[in-house]
């Protein structure tokens, strides 16, 4: 029997077009737009951070008419994946923001904090005259954030959800932070696209490993650590050693830490150091970040609810796994200021993780000039950030319009990162049917190039490092 003739009333859908609008050549600003005949879907909507030329891109108008975007899929709640959402809404986006339930809750915390920090920075710049603009303006404010949060639409992990007619989304646990997911899109022509978001490492101390990649025609995979291997045990040893050294000389340890997940991991490690006596109970641990404390409440709720994302041993320990007593929370500005007058030794955990803003800057301003103190960088430090400058050996650090001498010890412990390393990413891919094309995103050039070559060499897959602004077909 011959095949039926095509129905002229139902033309064959054209292949979707994928555009790389951010998260290429950098670990920030992730934005990937998928456009088909019937749908325009943005996968992640992150802020650019780091170098000034990257940050300036946040002020540019979005590459398409924001009102024409049907939906945004957010893989997780870190600022470089969700922080541009209020700008998109300000420019006219009115569609659903699709994400997991935990991510939706964390996005509210992250965006409100982001708006507050930007508004505070603008006021501080006006008062002290260090902005080029008069008056200084925030990228967005709290009213933009509240409008944005109204568009959040939670979807169950592991179930197909129809975004538009013929276009479906399925989220899979990503193991990076609570609520993180990798996304699988099925387009109206039947072709599929998967985006890893930020992929967790199997050795995450709190979360179960990511669900394995199961295949897609086109894959976007992060490459943050595409040229590195995590040494988890040596990292724990190095972390313990710098804590012990600093306490012994009466100094204070300041740990710039991402408010979501990294703070929880650091607190879990400090709890372990309490238990084995390396961190004496006489040394207080301060968490100075309203955002981190709000995120910690979400993690504690997940423990109480026995979330399937959490490791069994964390569920067995309960909330004590995240509480290195004595533990002191600094929620108000005055409580943050009071830490400055507290005698050392002490440990201060404060955001932001790359020291790009937030309360940690005030602690660095006070503590960096004293050689008794230490700064511990516990994750990836993007180029152009203060954390990267410290890791690279900067002798002065600019903040609040002046240069501060760096005499404190600086310890780089990047293997506390919640990102998978190169080998773990390849293992995540191994066993899946090869995509037509794999695109290496969310990585600095050397890391992306290294992972591309490794995927080609070990898996035999076609792997490409795309250019910013490039567009390709999904087929």
N, C-alpha and C positions, 0 to 999 in steps of 0.2 A: 504494500500500500504506500502510495506517495505521501509525502508530508503535506499537511494543510498549508495553504497559502497564507502569508502574513495578513493580519487584519489591518487594513489601512487606517482604520479608526483608532488603532492602538499602536502608534509608532514605537519602534524599538528604542529604549532609552539610550542616550549617549553615555559614554563612560564619564564618571565623576572626575572633577579636577581638584587636585590637592595643591594648596599653596602654603609655602613655609614663611610665615609672617613673624616668627620669633623663635627663640630657642635653637638657633642655628649658629654655630661658631661661638657660642656662649652658653653658660648654664642658667641663663635667666630669660625671662620674657617669652615663655613657651606659648605659641599660638599657631595652630594648624587648621586651615580652613578647607573644608570639603564641600564642593559645590556640584550638585547634579541638576537635572532638569527640574526637579521638584523640591529640592532641599538645599539649604546652605547651613552647614553645621560647623561650629567652631569647637575644636578640641583643645581645651585649656585656654586660659585667658590671663596670662601672667604679666607681672611688672618686670621691666628691665632694671637691673641693679649693677653696681660696679662703676666702670669708667663713665665719665661725664657724657661722652658721646652716646653711650647706651642709654643713660638715664634721660637724656633729651628726647629719645624716641618715645618715651611715655607721653610726652606733650603733643606729639603729632596726631593728626586725625587718623582714625582707623582706616586701613587700606580699602575697605568696602563701606557702603552705606550701612551703618549699624542696624538701621530699621529693617534691612533686608535679611538679616541673620535670623533663621528660624529657631535655632536652639544652640546652647553652649553645653558641652560635656566637660565637666571638671574632674580630673583624675584624683586630685587630693588638695588639701587645704594650705599648702605652702604658698607664700606670697608670689613666688615666681611662676605659679601656675594659676592663681586666682586673683591676684592683686590688681589687675586691670579692669575687672568686671564693673566697678562703679564708673570708670571712664566710658566704657561701652554703653552703659545705661544712660549716662549723661548725653551721649551722642545719638540716642534714639532706640537702642535695643529694648525689645519688650517681650521676648520669647522666654521659654522655660530654661532654667539653669539646672541641668540634670546631673545628679551626683548621689553618692551613698548617704545614708542617714548620718553616720558619724562625721563625714566630711561636711555636710550641710551645717551641722552644729559648730564645727571648728571654723568654717568659713566666716560665720557671724563674728566669732572672737577675733579672727585675723583681720578682717576688713575694718571692724570698728577700731581696733588698735592702730591699724595703718592710717586711718583718717585722723585719729587723735594725734599721732606722732607728726603727721604732716602739718596739721593745724598748729601744733606747738612749735614746730620748727619754723614755720612762717612768722609766728609771733616773736620768737626769739631773734630771728633774723632782723625783723623790724626794730626791735628794742636795742639791738647791739650793732646794727648797721653793717652786717656782713653779707647781705644779699645784694645782687646787682639790680633787683627789681624793687620798685616803690609803688604800692606796697607789695610785699612778698605774698604769693598766693600758694595755697596747697593744691596738689594735683586733684584732689577731691576732698569733700568734707563729710561730716556725719550724716547729713541729709541725703547725700548721694548713696551712702552705704545702706541706709534704711530702705530707700527705694529698691536697691539691688536685691536685698534679702527677701523682698516680697516675691521675687521671681524664682527662688529656690524650689526645686521639685525633686524630692527624694525618690530614688528607684531601688528596688531590691537587687542585691548582688546575686548573680547567677541566673537571672530570669530575663527573657527577651522583652523589650519595651519598644513599642512603635513610636517613632518620633514624628514622622510624616508618612503618608501613604507609601508603602513599599520600602521604607528605611527604618531599620531596627538597630537597637543598641543592646548590648549585654556587657555588664561589668563583672570582672573577676578580681578576687582579693589580690592586692599588690604587695602587701607585706612591708611597705616602706614606712608609713605612719598609720595611726588608727584611721580607718575609713578609706585608705588609699586603694586604688583599683587600676587595673589595666583595662582598656576599653576595646570592644570588638563591634565594629559597625558593618551591617549588611546593607548595601545600597540597592536602589530600585532595579538595577540591571543584574543583580545577583552577585556582583563583585564585593569583596570584603576588604576591610582595612582594620588593622589593629594598632593601638598606640600604647606603649608600655607605661606612659607616665614616668614617674620615678620608681624604679624597681627596688624592692627591698632585698636585703641579704639574708641568706638562710640562717646566719648566726645572730640575727637580731635578738637581744636579750628579752624582749617583751612580746614580740609578735611572731606568729607562725610564718613560715616561708610563703612567698608568692605562689599562687596557682600556676602551674606550668603553661607555657605558650602552646596553644593547640592548633595554630595555623591561621593564615589569612593570605589574600593575594598581595597585599601591600602591608608592610610593617614599619612603624616608626619606633625605634628603640633608643633609649637614653644611653649616653656614653660618658657620663660624668667621670667615672673611674675606668675609662676604656683602656688606659695604659698602666693600670696599677693592680696590685694584689694586696688585699687587707691582711694584716698580721694581727689578729684579734688578741692573742695572748700577750704578745710583746707590747701592744697598745695598752692593755690593762696594767702591765708591769710598769710602763713608762708613766702612766697616769698616777699610779700609786706612789712612784718614786718622787715625782715633783710635788705632790701633796705633802709627803713626809719631809722632804727637804725644806719646804717653805714653812711648814709648821715648826720645825726644829729651830729655824732662825727667827721665829716670832713674826713672820710676815703673813700677808693676806693673799689668798689665791682668788683671782677673778676669772670666771669661766664664761666668756661670751657664748651664749647658747641659744639656738633656735627655740622659740617658745613652745612649739608643737613637736612633740616626740623627743627631741634631743634633750630637753630639760628632764623629761621622765627617765630617759636612759642614764643621764648623768646622776640623777638622784638614786637610781637603782644601784649604780656602781659605788656611790658614796655610802649607801647602806651596807654594801658588802665590806667596804673599808672600815666602817664602824664595827662590824661584827668581828673582823680579824685584828682589831686594835691598831691599825695603821692610822686611822683618823680618830683621835681621842674624843671622848664624849664632852670634854671641856671646850672643844673647838666648835663654835656654832656654825651652822650652815644656813645662809640666807638665800632665799629665792626672791629676787627683786625684779618682778615683772608681773603686773596685773594680768597681762595676756598669758604668760606661762602658768600662772596660778589658775586662771580660768580653764586653760587646756588641761591642766592636771586634774581638775574636777571632772572633766569629760573622761579621762583615762580611769579615774577611780570609779566613776559610774559604770564604765565598761567592765571593770573587775567585778563590781557588785552584780552586774547583769550576766556575768559569766559569758562574755562575748566570745564567739567562735574564732575571732581574730587573734586572741591572746594565747600565749603558750600555757600548757597545763600547769607547769611549775609556778607561773605567776598567779594563776587562779588559786592554786593551793596556798600560796603565801598570803594572798589577799592584799589589802591596801598597804600593809606593812612593807611590801616590796618597793614602794615609792616614797618612803618616809624615813630618811636618815636622822632620827631624833638625836639631839635636839635640833629641830627644824623650825626656822622662823620665816614667816611670810611677810614681805613688805608690799602691801597693797596700795597704800597711800603715798603721796609725795613726801609727807613728813616722815613716814616710816623708812622711806628710802634715804632721806637726808640723815636720819638717826644712825644709819649704818656707818656713816663717815666718822662719827664720834665714838663708835664702839672700838675697844682696844683689840689688837690682834693677839694671837693668830685667829683667822677666820677663813671661811670659804664663801664666796659670793657668786651665785649663779644668776646671770642677768642677760636679757636679750637686748640687741639683736645678735644673732649668731655670727655674722660677718662684721660686726661692729660698724654697721652703716648708719645706725641711729639708735634711739631708745636710751634707757637709763644706764646701760652698760658704759656709755661714753663718759658719764660723770664719774663712774668708778675708775675707768682707765685714766681719766684726767688727773685724778687724785693719786692713784697707785703707781702709775708707770715710772715716775721719777725716783722711786725708792727701790734700791737693789734687794731689799729683804723680800719684796713681793714677787708674785709670779702671775703670768697670764697663760692660761692653757687654752689653746685653740683645738676644739674637739671634733671638727668636721671639715668638710671641703670649704676652702676660702677662695672665692672667685677673684679673678684678676680685677684690680681697680678698687678693692675694698680695703678697709683698714686692717682687717684680720689677715689678708694676704700680705700687706705691707709688713706687718709684724713677723709673720712666718718667714718672709724674705729678708729679714734682718734690718729693718728700718731703725735708724737711731733717733729719729724724731717722728712724731705723728701729729697731723694737723686735725684739730677739732675746735669747734666754737670760734673759728677765725684766728686761732693762734697755734703755734707749734709747741708740742709737749715732748720733753726728752724721754727716751725709752732706756731706762736703767734696770727695770725689773727683768727677771728671768722670763723668757718666752719659750714655751714648750708646744711643739706641734704634734698633736695626737690625732691625725686625720682618720685613723681606722675606727674611730667611734662613729663614723658616718653610718647613716641608715641606708645608703646606696649600695647596691651590689657592685662588686669589683668586676674586672674584665672576665675572669674565669667563671664567675657566678652567672654573669649575663649569658655567656656562651652555653653554660650548662642549662640555663632556663630555656634557651632556644633548641637545644639538642633533642632530637627525637620527633620534632614537629615536621610536617611536610614543608618544604622550602617555599617561601613566598616568591612571587615573581620578582619583587625588588624589596630589599631591606634598606631603610634610610636611617643613618646615624645622626641623631639630634641631641640636643641638650648636653653639649660637651664643648670644651675648648678644642681648638683645631688639632693639637697633637693627640689628645685622647680619642677624638672621633676617628682620626685617620688610623690610629693603632688598632682600634676595635674593628673598623672596616676590614683591615688587612687580615686580622685574626679570624673573622667570620668567613672571609673568602678562603683562607688557608685551611681551616679546620672543618668547616661545614660545606664548603663549595658553593655557597649562596652568592647571588649577585647583591653586593652591598655598595651603597653610595653615600657620600657625605654631600648633602644638598647645599645650595647657596641661598643666602637670605633673599627672600622675595621670589624665588624660583617656583614654577608651577609644573606639575607632572600629572599624567593620567593615572587613574586607579583602574588597573586591569591586569 
